[in-house]
Amino acid sequence: MDKIKKALQRLTKKEQKIIEKILHLLKSGTYVGLDIKKLKGREDIFRVRKNNFRIIYRVDHEGSIFILTIERRNEKTYKKF
């Protein structure tokens, strides 16, 4: 089982629906209504903030999106990147 599926399973059904909606918007390229910010010191890694959740993703030179992690916000959320 991959890391993203495992992260989603740890969430409640309501939280899963919120995250899945955000992932769908990212996939479709519709960024309206999303709180997106580029991480400092990185040109290709961004985060989406929704309540206390963070979705960290990378965009490659072709525009493909790779989800790196889905986590609740804490002091260690951004240390990995």
Buried (B, 14 or more C-beta within 10 A) or exposed (E): EEEBEEBBEEBEEEBBEBBEEBBEBBEEEEEEEBEEEEBEEEEEBBBBBBEEBBBBBBBEEEEEEEBBBBBEEEEEBBEEB
